[in-house]
Amino acid sequence: MFDFSHSLFNQGISIPPDTQVIFVADLFMEDYVGGAELTSEALIKASPFKVHKVKSKLITPDLIKKNQNKFWVFGNFSELKPELIPLLVSSVRYSILEYDYK
């Protein structure tokens, strides 16, 4: 069965080379105006570093490997593929923001 949630023309996302921090979340303020999204946006705007937002469902092994030198911040990430967690933990520097008790 074909998965219609992915575009046939999407060659993956690219992170600008000057990005210092990759902020990963299920949703951002542009998608939903909730408490976690507003808090994330405030942190992103206040950051002295160049931040690039990526939705958790778009994270791929290739994206991780190409951006191992950047710092990653994870907000709510329930849409992250669980099989990617070992690769992330072993290859990138990261922090997790906890908005809710898990």
C-alpha positions as CSV (number, residue, x, y, z in Angstrom):
1,M,0.0,0.0,0.0
2,F,1.3,3.5,-0.9
3,D,2.0,5.9,2.0
4,F,0.3,9.2,1.0
5,S,1.7,11.1,3.9
6,H,5.0,11.6,2.0
7,S,5.5,13.5,-1.2
8,L,6.9,11.7,-4.2
9,F,8.9,14.8,-5.0
10,N,10.3,15.4,-1.5
11,Q,14.0,14.7,-1.6
12,G,14.3,15.4,2.1
13,I,14.9,18.6,4.0
14,S,18.2,20.4,4.1
15,I,19.6,22.4,7.0
16,P,21.3,25.7,6.1
17,P,25.1,25.3,6.6
18,D,25.3,28.2,9.0
19,T,22.8,26.6,11.4
20,Q,24.2,26.0,14.9
21,V,21.1,24.5,16.6
22,I,18.5,22.2,15.2
23,F,15.2,22.5,17.1
24,V,13.0,19.4,16.7
25,A,9.3,19.3,17.6
26,D,6.1,17.7,16.5
27,L,4.5,21.2,15.9
28,F,5.7,24.8,16.0
29,M,3.8,28.0,16.6
30,E,3.0,28.2,12.9
31,D,1.1,25.0,13.2
32,Y,-0.6,25.2,16.5
33,V,-0.6,27.9,19.2
34,G,-0.2,25.9,22.4
35,G,1.8,26.4,25.5
36,A,4.8,24.2,24.4
37,E,4.8,25.8,21.0
38,L,4.8,29.3,22.4
39,T,7.6,28.5,24.9
40,S,9.7,26.9,22.1
41,E,9.2,30.0,19.9
42,A,10.3,32.3,22.7
43,L,13.4,30.2,23.3
44,I,14.2,30.1,19.5
45,K,13.8,33.9,19.2
46,A,15.9,34.6,22.2
47,S,18.7,32.3,21.2
48,P,22.0,34.0,20.3
49,F,22.6,31.0,17.9
50,K,21.4,30.4,14.4
51,V,18.4,28.0,14.9
52,H,16.6,25.9,12.3
53,K,13.3,24.3,13.1
54,V,12.5,20.7,11.9
55,K,9.3,18.7,12.5
56,S,10.1,15.4,14.3
57,K,8.4,13.3,11.6
58,L,10.8,14.6,9.0
59,I,14.0,13.4,10.8
60,T,15.8,10.8,8.8
61,P,19.1,8.9,9.3
62,D,20.6,10.9,6.5
63,L,19.6,14.2,8.0
64,I,21.2,13.1,11.3
65,K,24.4,12.0,9.7
66,K,24.7,15.2,7.7
67,N,24.2,17.4,10.8
68,Q,26.2,15.6,13.5
69,N,28.2,18.8,14.1
70,K,25.2,20.8,15.1
71,F,23.6,20.9,18.5
72,W,20.1,19.4,18.6
73,V,17.2,20.5,20.9
74,F,14.1,18.2,21.2
75,G,10.8,19.6,22.4
76,N,7.7,17.4,22.1
77,F,8.8,14.6,19.7
78,S,6.1,11.9,19.7
79,E,6.2,11.8,15.9
80,L,9.9,10.9,15.8
81,K,10.5,7.4,14.5
82,P,11.6,5.4,17.6
83,E,14.3,3.5,15.6
84,L,16.1,6.8,15.1
85,I,16.7,7.4,18.8
86,P,19.8,5.1,19.1
87,L,21.4,6.9,16.2
88,L,20.7,10.3,17.7
89,V,21.9,9.4,21.1
90,S,25.1,8.0,19.8
91,S,26.0,10.7,17.2
92,V,24.8,14.1,18.2
93,R,25.0,16.5,21.1
94,Y,21.5,17.3,22.3
95,S,19.1,18.5,25.0
96,I,15.5,17.6,25.7
97,L,13.0,20.2,26.8
98,E,10.3,18.6,29.0
99,Y,7.0,20.4,28.8
100,D,4.9,17.5,30.2
101,Y,5.6,14.6,32.5
102,K,6.2,11.6,30.3
